[in-house]
Every structure is written in structure tokens, then in C-alpha cells.
Amino acid sequence: MKLLKAMAAGIAVLTLSTIAMAGTLQDVKAKGFIQVGVNGELFGFGKPDDKGVWRGIDVDCARALSAAVFGDPEKIKYTTLTAKTRFTALQSGEIDVLFRNATQTLTRDTDLGLDFAMVNYYDGQGFLVPKKLGVKSAKELDGATVCVLPGTTTELNVADFFRSNKMTMKPVVIENNAELNQAFFAGRCDCLTSDASQLAGIRSIAPNPGDYMVLPEIISKEPLAPAVRHGDNQWKDIVTYTVYALIEAEELGVTSKNVDEMLKSDNPSIQRFLGVSPGNGKALGLDEKFAYNIVKMVGNYGEIFERNVGVNTQLGIQRGLNALWKNGGLMYSPPFK
């Protein structure tokens, strides 16, 4: 009997926990904002500008989520997190969603109680070096001191790269992004390793950007995606289809500038996407105009890419893998129907 009671109590606790986790949308609406975990120090992805306005691809994706949920892209409170604290903050409920250039991996998916939504940036790890070092390839870095962030896939990737190429390295591990960058620019390490997009951002804030170069090798796959707590399927669907909406809008040719005109389109796919033909919003528990609000208030994926990291920005990044599938990239949305 005691065993049965204990089992029943355990099941009750588990059920209550599942119910509690399944209400993120309701919790967010009740408090009137989304608590978003961000980087805070990464130019082009998540960082306040000199006027204190948050900018970046991750920030714009979070703003798109706010537009989908509230019809207002600014119903957000930002929590700046380090690589070590980002997942704990999500697990504990300190934040509702993580938009912080986090790589989706098998163990993170299975061991941390998290679910990753649609990838919002495909990246890969590389190396930033001072030109005066005189190296042209990462395979010339035998014996180098390497600046690296702890608590990241970067640590394991760089260790694997040096080991597989029968080279040695001396890691310089610093948790804070800004301090790590300063250590590199001060010459404490021969190279800095991180995602290529981050290296472009770090190089852009160097005292003399022309003194540094990113080596040609990309040593890993880094699908960067927003994350939510495991068990809340509705919230995961909303975050996932927010990112998909950005991609679908670009493929349909719907932009922040023409979205109102597109409401008159006789294309059934555009009618469904913008909520002229109802159903998609109800399926997610959102307003039928959620995708319209995303595009009107934030733009499509191409627009947010170009204004944050594109070729005409300080970072000057080509679309590459982040182009639409029909343009040779990996960005692909399922049908909105």
C-alpha cells in the first residue's frame, strides 16, 4: 500500500510538473511580456547599440515571436546570459525562451531538458588570428595558445581538431566574451576560436580590424537555434513557426514593405500565410494575423539577415548556407497549411 501511495504521489508530481511546463504561452500573456535569454555581447546577433536599443538576428527573431504572440514586437524583457548560464536559466524558468546563438546537439536535446526550435542561423567554427602570426591555415597552429569560451561546443570541437591533426594546443579559457576578446587582442593567445559569425563580429570591433584574419578552415557544424523547455509542445510550435514564418515570407516574396498589398493577393498560399484564409493562427493558439504581424513589424528572414550581418553591414557576411533552399542554402519552411 505504501508503495502504491508513493507511486501515486510521484505520478501526481510528474503530472503537475508537466501541466506547469505546458503553460508558457498562458504565463507569457498573463505577465504581458516574454523573458528572452540573449548574448548581450555579440554584434550582429544580440547586443544593445550605443543608444541602448537591442539589435541582432537573435533579437529580431525574439521580436518576431513577440509580434506573433502580442501583435507588438517590443513586449520583451532581455536577460543577458553567458555560455555557461544560458541553459540553466531556461531550465529554471528564469527565461521563457533562449535566443542566444546556441548550437543544437544530441546531448543538449536529450540531457538538458530542452527542445530546440527551427535553426535561425547555420554556422561553423573557425579561427581568428593576427596577420603578424604568419599562418595561412589552422593546420599550422601546432603548439598555439587558443582563446576559447568554456561551456560551449567550441571547447570540444577545437580539442578534437587538434587531436585529429596530431597537434598540441594550450587553451586560454575565459567565461566572459568581452574579457576573452580583450585577452586575444592583448596577445595572451595566438588565436581565438568560435563560430565564424562570431569571429566576424569580434574582428569588426578590433582596434585595427585589418590586422586580423579568419583562417579558411571550418571545423564543425553549428546549427544555431532558439531553445525552450522540454514538455511544452505548444510553446515549442509557436517558437518554431515564428522562425519558419520569417523564412516562408521571404520565399513567398512578402516583405515588410509590401505585406499590406500582399493581403490582396489571389495566391492561396499567401492568403493562408497572412491569415486572410483562417486556420493557421487557431492551430497555434495565436491570432490569425500572427504571420502578417511578424512580417509587418520585423520583416522576413532576408530582411533581418541583411540589416544585421549582411554584405552591406560592418560584418559583411554572405548568405551562404543561410540562403533559401532554392538559392543553394538550407533555409526551408514546411507549408503553412
SULBEL-V474444 format. One record per residue. SS is DSSP state (helix for helix, strand for strand, loop for the rest). PHI is phi in radians with two decimals (NA if undefined). D_LAST is the distance of its C-alpha to the last C-alpha in Angstrom with 2 decimals. Layout:
SS/PHI/D_LAST  SS/PHI/D_LAST
//
This chain:
loop/NA/50.76  helix/-1.05/50.59  helix/-1.13/48.21  helix/-1.11/45.93  helix/-1.12/46.05  helix/-1.11/45.28  helix/-1.13/42.29  helix/-1.11/41.05  helix/-1.12/41.53  helix/-1.10/39.66  helix/-1.13/36.70  helix/-1.10/36.81  helix/-1.08/36.86  helix/-1.09/33.96  helix/-1.12/31.95  helix/-1.07/32.87  helix/-1.10/31.96  helix/-1.14/28.50  helix/-1.10/27.98  helix/-1.07/29.34  helix/-1.26/27.03  loop/-1.44/23.97  loop/-2.03/24.54  helix/-1.06/24.09  helix/-1.03/21.71  helix/-1.12/24.25  helix/-1.09/27.13  helix/-1.08/25.79  helix/-1.15/25.30  helix/-1.15/28.73  helix/-1.53/30.55  loop/1.51/28.71  loop/-2.83/27.99  strand/-1.88/26.54  strand/-1.52/29.27  strand/-1.97/28.34  strand/-1.48/30.44  strand/-2.34/31.23  loop/-1.29/33.83  loop/1.58/35.91  loop/-2.28/37.98  strand/-1.88/35.69  loop/-1.05/35.70  loop/1.63/32.40  loop/-2.19/30.38  strand/-2.85/31.82  strand/-2.88/35.10  strand/-1.25/36.53  loop/-1.41/38.11  loop/-1.20/41.71  loop/-1.80/40.74  loop/1.48/38.95  loop/-1.52/35.42  strand/-1.23/32.99  strand/-2.34/31.53  loop/2.31/29.58  helix/-1.07/26.27  helix/-1.09/26.06  helix/-1.10/27.11  helix/-1.16/24.51  helix/-1.16/21.73  helix/-1.15/23.30  helix/-1.13/23.49  helix/-1.12/19.77  helix/-1.10/19.31  helix/-1.10/21.83  helix/-1.09/20.14  helix/-1.16/16.86  helix/-1.42/19.00  helix/-1.92/21.81  loop/1.24/20.98  loop/-2.63/23.98  loop/-1.35/24.17  loop/-1.88/27.68  loop/-1.47/27.42  strand/-2.37/28.45  strand/-2.10/31.64  strand/-1.70/32.34  strand/-2.07/34.27  strand/-1.37/35.94  loop/-2.26/36.09  loop/-1.50/37.97  loop/-1.05/36.75  loop/-1.39/38.71  loop/-1.70/37.54  helix/-1.08/33.81  helix/-1.33/32.67  helix/-1.08/35.31  helix/-1.09/34.16  helix/-1.27/30.63  helix/-1.03/32.05  helix/-1.38/34.43  loop/1.55/31.97  loop/-1.11/33.69  loop/-2.19/30.37  loop/-1.62/26.79  strand/-2.73/25.24  strand/-1.89/26.92  loop/-2.03/26.23  loop/-2.51/29.38  loop/0.51/29.12  loop/-1.76/29.05  strand/-1.39/28.79  loop/-1.32/26.65  loop/-2.36/29.03  helix/-1.06/29.36  helix/-1.22/32.11  helix/-1.15/30.51  helix/-1.13/27.41  helix/-1.71/29.67  helix/-1.69/32.87  loop/-1.77/32.03  loop/1.23/29.72  strand/-2.13/26.90  strand/-2.25/23.32  strand/-1.68/22.16  strand/-1.55/18.78  strand/-1.12/17.46  strand/-1.02/20.51  strand/-1.90/21.20  strand/-2.87/24.31  strand/-1.61/25.73  strand/-2.32/29.48  loop/-2.79/32.67  strand/-1.42/36.09  strand/-2.43/39.05  strand/-2.33/42.54  strand/-1.88/44.05  strand/-2.34/47.80  strand/-1.27/50.56  helix/-1.04/51.68  helix/-1.17/55.25  helix/-1.16/54.45  loop/1.39/54.64  loop/-1.81/51.91  loop/-2.02/49.40  loop/-2.51/47.52  helix/-1.12/46.44  helix/-1.34/48.63  helix/-1.74/51.62  loop/-1.68/51.01  loop/-0.96/53.18  loop/1.44/54.92  strand/-1.28/52.87  strand/-1.54/52.20  strand/-2.20/48.45  strand/-1.35/46.85  strand/-2.64/43.83  loop/-1.42/41.84  loop/-1.39/42.16  loop/1.23/39.33  loop/-2.24/37.06  helix/-1.15/35.94  helix/-1.00/38.22  helix/-1.01/41.33  helix/-1.18/40.57  helix/-1.05/39.36  helix/-1.21/42.53  helix/-1.10/44.76  helix/-1.09/43.18  helix/-1.09/43.56  helix/-1.17/47.23  helix/-1.15/48.01  helix/-1.20/46.43  loop/-1.75/48.39  loop/0.94/51.58  loop/-2.09/51.91  loop/-1.96/52.84  strand/-2.61/51.56  strand/-2.10/52.55  strand/-1.27/49.58  strand/-1.99/49.92  strand/-1.77/47.47  loop/-2.36/46.75  loop/-1.27/43.98  loop/-1.49/43.60  helix/-0.99/41.81  helix/-1.09/44.23  helix/-1.18/47.27  helix/-1.12/46.08  helix/-1.08/45.67  helix/-1.08/49.09  helix/-1.09/50.64  helix/-1.15/49.33  helix/-1.15/50.52  loop/-1.43/53.85  loop/1.55/54.37  loop/-1.26/54.13  loop/-2.45/51.98  loop/-1.30/51.81  strand/-2.59/48.04  strand/-2.13/44.93  strand/-2.03/41.93  strand/-2.98/38.34  strand/-1.08/34.90  helix/-1.01/35.43  helix/-1.13/33.48  helix/-1.17/35.79  helix/-1.09/38.80  helix/-1.09/37.94  helix/-1.17/37.79  helix/-1.15/41.03  helix/-1.05/42.79  helix/-1.16/41.88  loop/-1.79/43.79  loop/-1.13/46.80  loop/-0.93/50.16  loop/-2.40/50.27  helix/-0.91/46.89  helix/-1.16/48.66  helix/-1.45/50.73  strand/-2.22/47.79  strand/-2.52/45.52  strand/-1.64/42.56  loop/-1.21/43.60  loop/-1.24/41.57  loop/-1.26/40.63  loop/-1.96/37.23  loop/-1.81/37.96  loop/-2.75/34.70  loop/-1.79/30.92  strand/-2.28/29.67  strand/-1.34/25.90  strand/-1.58/25.92  strand/-2.55/23.24  strand/-1.18/23.01  strand/-2.29/24.04  strand/-2.32/23.84  strand/-1.26/25.93  loop/-1.16/25.17  loop/1.88/24.13  loop/-1.83/21.89  helix/-1.12/18.46  helix/-1.12/16.78  helix/-1.14/18.59  helix/-1.07/17.81  helix/-1.06/14.03  helix/-1.14/14.63  helix/-1.13/16.95  helix/-1.06/14.85  helix/-1.36/11.76  helix/-1.17/14.44  helix/-1.17/15.76  helix/-1.03/12.54  helix/-1.08/12.01  helix/-1.07/15.53  helix/-1.27/14.95  helix/-1.07/11.82  helix/-1.06/13.85  helix/-1.10/16.79  helix/-1.14/15.20  helix/-1.40/13.97  loop/1.38/17.49  loop/-1.64/16.78  loop/-2.16/19.79  loop/-1.12/21.62  loop/-1.50/23.93  loop/-1.95/21.72  helix/-1.09/18.75  helix/-1.18/20.46  helix/-1.15/21.05  helix/-1.16/17.46  loop/-1.06/16.59  loop/-1.60/18.40  loop/-1.07/16.52  loop/-1.65/15.79  loop/-1.31/13.15  helix/-1.00/9.93  helix/-1.14/8.02  helix/-1.23/10.44  helix/-1.05/10.29  helix/-1.16/6.74  helix/-1.07/7.84  loop/-1.54/11.15  loop/1.48/10.46  loop/-1.10/12.30  loop/-1.69/9.80  loop/-1.30/9.60  loop/2.43/7.71  helix/-1.16/6.54  helix/-1.08/10.29  helix/-1.03/11.50  helix/-1.08/9.74  helix/-1.66/11.70  loop/1.43/14.68  loop/-2.12/14.63  loop/-1.11/15.06  loop/-1.08/12.24  loop/-1.64/13.95  helix/-1.03/13.91  helix/-1.25/12.52  helix/-1.00/14.89  helix/-1.06/17.62  helix/-1.02/17.25  helix/-1.23/17.69  helix/-1.09/20.27  helix/-1.65/22.32  loop/-2.17/22.13  loop/1.94/20.75  loop/-1.67/18.57  helix/-1.06/19.59  helix/-1.05/22.11  helix/-1.15/23.71  helix/-1.27/24.30  helix/-1.10/25.56  helix/-1.15/27.98  helix/-1.36/29.40  helix/-1.78/30.05  loop/-2.38/31.11  loop/-1.18/30.80  loop/-1.11/33.65  loop/-1.68/34.97  loop/-1.80/35.28  loop/-1.05/38.12  loop/-1.44/36.31  loop/1.10/35.55  loop/-1.57/32.88  loop/-1.29/31.21  loop/-1.10/27.46  helix/0.92/28.24  helix/-1.11/25.86  helix/-1.60/23.79  loop/-1.35/22.97  strand/-1.05/19.63  helix/-0.97/19.45  helix/-1.31/20.21  helix/-1.91/23.26  loop/1.62/24.63  loop/-1.75/23.23  loop/-1.91/21.05  strand/-1.35/18.34  loop/-2.62/15.02  loop/-1.96/11.52  loop/-1.18/8.80  loop/-1.10/5.68  loop/-1.59/3.78  loop/-2.82/0.00
//
